[in-house]
């Protein structure tokens, strides 16, 4: 009985850490947005890329995904796939879908 309680407590703590990590990422994204220069990040066709845009990656790696959503813009653009994988590319290596 005691080991079951410890196991449940460990699961609760793990879940709480995951929630805190997600919150930390959201705060870091907001800080990046405030500190990043307000320079245009045009894709290969000259269209400005914004957070939330669906993009196609023109230079995917062998095991990388080809499409995703822009989640962060800095010197490089961070793209997240539908299954949660994340990669970064220069803006000119992306095309807005």
C-alpha positions, -999 to +999 in steps of 0.1 A: +000+000+000+028+024+009+046+018-024+014+026-044+011+060-026+047+068-034+041+058-070+011+081-073+029+109-057+057+105-082+032+106-110+016+137-097+050+154-093+060+145-128+028+159-142+033+191-123+068+194-137+055+190-172+030+218-167+057+241-153+079+234-182+051+242-207+045+275-188+082+283-188+083+278-226+053+302-230+070+328-209+103+324-229+084+328-261+068+361-249+103+374-238+118+364-272+089+383-289+096+414-269+134+413-272+136+403-309+142+431-334+111+441-353+128+432-386+109+416-414+115+378-419+105+372-455+102+337-469+118+328-503+089+344-521+092+377-502+062+372-480+067+382-444+066+352-419+046+356-387+041+334-357+012+309-363+018+307-401+017+273-417+050+268-436+066+243-459+103+236-452+123+238-485+154+222-470+142+193-449+167+168-435+166+131-443+145+124-411+129+159-407+094+169-414+083+190-444+055+212-430+047+228-397+036+260-378+059+289-369+062+291-331+091+314-326+109+340-347+144+352-339+176+350-360+162+317-371+125+307-374+114+278-352+088+255-367+068+228-349+053+199-368+018+184-361+034+155-341+054+179-319+088+178-335+106+211-336+133+225-360+148+258-369+155+273-403+164+306-419+134+324-431+145+321-468+143+283-465+106+284-457+075+290-478+041+300-464+014+275-473 
